[in-house]
Amino acid sequence: MQSMVEILDAQYPAHKNKGVGILQFYFSHKNQEWICYVKADENHLEFCVGTADNPTVTLRCDFFHWLDLSSGKLNPVWGTITRKLKFTGQTSFFKTLPKLDFNVNIKDKDDPYSGFEKNAPKHRKTPQSVIIINASPRSDNGYTGQFVSRFAEGIIEAGANVEDICLANLRIKTCTGCWRCWIKENGCVFDGKDDFYELFEKVNHADMIVYALPLYVDGMPSILKNYFDRSVRRVYPYICSDAKKMRHPRRIDRKNQTMTLLSICGFQEKTQFKALETHFRAIAHNFHIPLIETVYRPGAMFLFNNPFVYKQQTEILDNMKKAGTELALTGKISRKTKRKIEQKITHRKEFVKMTNYFWFDKITNQKDGNDY
């Protein structure tokens, strides 16, 4: 109730039917009575708890019926007839309260679903600058780095400038959810205290962003999720509903950026990436950066720990380079190249047997993550 009066008070200066008086309320809720009143004068509205002396008008009702009345869901006449509302005193004084109006003028924040977002490969230009964000917690020492390096070679061969950044090597503090980056003009509370803003600016100026990561618990590693949480400043807190689903209007004026997802996992099935892709497509939509391609390599660890699949490893890495070139030049990767990257290395039983042997050896010999 106090929050409601604060909203009404903010809108009160523009209200034409100001008056001087008191609106007394006796609310019932869950077999309890709650008494309060609103004092009105020509300047503002004041909320008070308790009983007022000589109220101008009094209303007795269930609190939920008052909410329906104040939101326009309950007609006061019908509420009186059905005895949901019981008025005494000068009922016309209710006109002293302005109607709740949540309309705000944010026309300059209108951000419709653009033609570029609907078909980015058709409208895009060959990227001049590409940022690859390697989100492996093992930096470039992990398996992700093996695929990133070849993918980057292909993009460079197409004529683009590539910067490969390992998130694990940066100091990015955890988002606190304070909303300062949305509300205050001077940005995040951590600006100048960690490495995020410098990375954020680089990403904003890139033509294409490639997110490379290992699958962690059916999704992205926490360091990348934290990066996305901190990146919410890309958009305004307002909501626009003229896209295919609600989202925030963009704050960063870059309307021709694209993103690509490159991910690996230890399982053999490509379906393991389904949840990750769903999450990335949601991020791409809300950040206004279309996800134009996905590159997946199931069973990535198997490739580097089985000497009998060296031929397949070589073919897959060669096609990772080819995929980078195709993506930079055409905005997509051919089905043939993808099939070679995602090819099944061996049958299911052999895959399980060899993978379990790998982990048995690590556990038996007490080797840590830096040993492979």
LINGI-V170665 format. One record per residue. OMEGA is omega in degrees with one decimal (NA if undefined). NEAR is the number of other ideal C-beta (glycine too) atoms within 10 Angstrom. D_LAST is the distance of its C-alpha to the last C-alpha in whole Angstrom. Layout:
omega=[OMEGA/OMEGA]
near=[NEAR/NEAR]
d_last=[D_LAST/D_LAST]
//
This chain:
omega=[178.9/178.2/179.4/-179.3/178.0/177.7/179.4/-179.8/178.2/-179.5/-174.0/-178.6/-179.2/-177.1/-174.4/-172.4/178.7/178.4/178.3/-179.2/-176.3/175.8/-177.2/179.9/169.7/-176.7/171.5/-179.8/179.3/177.1/176.2/178.1/179.9/-172.4/177.5/176.8/177.8/178.2/-177.9/169.3/-174.8/-178.0/-177.1/176.5/-179.4/178.5/179.7/175.6/177.7/-177.0/-179.2/174.6/175.2/177.8/179.0/178.3/-179.1/177.3/173.8/-179.3/170.8/-175.6/179.3/176.6/175.5/177.3/177.7/178.9/-175.7/179.2/178.0/-179.9/-179.1/176.6/-176.7/179.1/179.6/177.6/178.3/180.0/-178.5/178.5/171.2/179.9/178.6/-177.5/167.7/179.8/-174.0/-174.2/179.8/-178.6/177.2/178.0/176.4/179.5/175.4/174.8/178.1/-178.4/-178.1/178.6/176.1/-177.3/176.4/-179.1/-179.2/178.9/176.8/-175.2/-177.1/177.3/-169.4/175.5/178.0/179.7/-179.2/-177.9/-176.1/179.9/-178.8/-172.9/-174.2/172.3/177.7/-175.1/175.0/-179.5/-178.7/173.8/172.7/177.6/177.4/-174.4/175.5/176.5/178.0/179.4/-179.5/176.8/-178.1/179.2/179.5/-178.7/179.0/-178.8/179.9/-176.0/179.1/178.0/179.3/177.4/179.7/179.1/178.7/179.4/178.7/174.8/-178.6/172.5/-175.5/171.6/-178.8/-175.8/177.2/-179.2/-177.1/179.9/-179.1/177.5/-178.6/-176.9/-176.7/177.8/-180.0/-179.6/-176.8/179.5/-177.9/-178.9/176.6/-169.5/-176.5/179.8/-176.3/167.5/-172.1/179.0/-178.4/-179.8/-178.7/-177.7/175.3/-173.2/-172.2/-171.3/178.8/176.9/-179.7/179.4/177.6/179.6/-178.7/-177.4/-180.0/175.8/-179.9/176.3/176.1/176.4/-178.2/-173.5/169.9/178.6/178.3/178.1/177.0/179.7/-177.1/173.7/-174.2/-179.1/177.9/177.7/177.9/176.6/179.1/177.9/178.9/-176.9/-178.6/177.1/174.0/-174.1/174.4/177.0/178.9/179.8/172.2/-173.0/-177.3/173.3/-179.5/168.7/-176.3/175.9/178.1/176.1/-175.9/175.4/178.3/-174.1/173.2/-172.9/-179.3/177.2/174.5/174.7/178.1/178.9/175.3/-176.3/177.4/175.1/-178.7/178.0/-175.6/-173.4/176.5/-178.8/178.8/-176.2/-172.3/-178.5/178.9/-178.6/177.7/179.2/-178.7/179.5/176.2/177.7/180.0/179.8/-175.5/177.3/176.7/177.7/-175.4/174.7/-172.3/-179.5/172.2/177.6/-177.1/173.2/175.3/176.3/-173.9/-177.7/-179.1/-177.2/-173.4/-178.5/179.2/-176.4/-177.1/-179.6/-178.7/179.7/179.0/178.4/179.6/-179.5/-178.8/-179.8/176.0/-179.9/171.3/177.1/179.2/179.4/177.6/179.4/179.8/-178.6/-178.6/-175.1/-172.0/-178.0/177.6/179.3/-176.0/179.3/-179.8/179.5/179.5/179.6/-179.4/177.8/-174.4/-176.2/176.6/-173.3/-178.1/-179.2/-169.8/-176.6/179.6/179.1/179.9/-178.0/-177.5/179.1/179.6/176.4/178.8/-177.4/177.3/179.2/-179.8/-177.6/-178.6/-177.1/174.6/178.1/178.7/-173.6/-179.3/-178.7/179.5/NA]
near=[16/10/8/16/20/11/15/22/18/12/15/19/10/8/18/6/11/16/16/12/18/20/23/23/19/15/19/15/11/7/5/8/10/13/14/18/22/22/17/23/13/9/11/14/22/13/16/15/10/8/12/18/7/8/20/21/18/19/23/16/22/14/16/13/18/22/15/17/18/15/11/9/9/19/13/14/9/10/19/14/10/11/8/17/22/12/15/11/16/14/15/11/18/16/13/23/20/19/11/12/11/6/5/8/6/12/6/7/17/10/19/10/15/16/10/16/18/11/13/22/13/9/16/19/8/13/24/12/14/25/22/23/25/27/24/23/17/16/13/17/14/22/21/25/17/20/26/26/16/18/29/22/16/24/25/16/14/17/12/22/13/22/12/17/16/22/22/16/10/15/9/19/14/13/19/12/8/12/10/16/20/16/8/11/5/8/14/22/14/20/14/9/11/16/15/22/17/10/19/19/11/15/20/15/11/24/19/26/22/25/22/26/26/22/20/18/8/12/17/24/20/14/19/20/17/17/22/18/14/22/19/19/18/20/21/16/14/14/12/18/7/11/16/9/9/11/19/19/19/19/17/18/6/14/13/15/21/25/22/26/24/26/26/24/22/16/16/18/12/14/10/17/23/11/14/20/14/10/16/22/14/13/17/18/18/18/21/23/23/23/20/19/21/16/24/20/24/22/24/22/20/22/20/14/14/20/7/10/18/11/8/17/17/11/14/21/19/15/25/25/20/21/26/30/20/21/29/23/16/13/22/17/23/14/8/11/22/18/10/17/22/15/14/13/18/17/9/10/8/13/18/12/11/18/18/10/12/17/11/10/13/14/9/8/8/7/11/7/10/7/9/14]
d_last=[61/61/58/61/63/61/60/64/65/63/65/68/69/69/71/75/76/76/78/79/78/76/74/74/72/72/68/68/64/64/67/67/69/67/70/69/71/70/73/74/75/76/73/70/69/68/67/68/68/71/75/76/80/82/79/80/79/77/74/74/71/68/65/63/66/66/63/64/67/66/63/66/65/68/72/74/77/75/74/77/79/76/76/73/74/77/78/81/82/82/79/80/78/75/75/74/71/69/67/63/62/58/59/57/57/54/55/53/50/51/47/48/45/46/46/43/41/42/41/39/38/42/43/40/40/37/35/35/32/29/27/23/22/18/18/14/14/11/13/13/9/8/9/13/13/13/16/17/18/19/22/23/24/26/28/28/30/32/33/32/31/27/26/22/22/19/20/18/19/23/25/26/28/29/32/35/37/40/41/42/40/43/46/46/46/44/41/38/39/35/36/36/34/30/29/30/33/32/29/32/34/32/31/35/36/33/34/31/28/25/23/19/17/15/17/18/20/22/22/21/19/22/21/23/25/27/27/29/31/32/33/36/38/38/40/44/44/47/47/48/48/49/46/45/44/44/42/43/44/42/43/41/43/40/42/40/36/33/30/27/24/21/19/16/15/14/17/19/23/23/26/23/23/27/27/25/27/31/30/29/32/34/32/33/37/38/36/38/35/35/32/33/29/26/23/21/18/18/15/13/10/12/12/9/9/12/14/17/17/16/20/20/16/19/22/20/18/22/24/22/23/27/26/26/29/31/30/32/35/36/34/33/30/32/32/31/28/27/27/25/22/22/23/22/20/21/24/23/23/21/18/19/18/15/13/15/14/10/11/14/11/9/13/15/13/12/9/8/6/6/4/0]
//
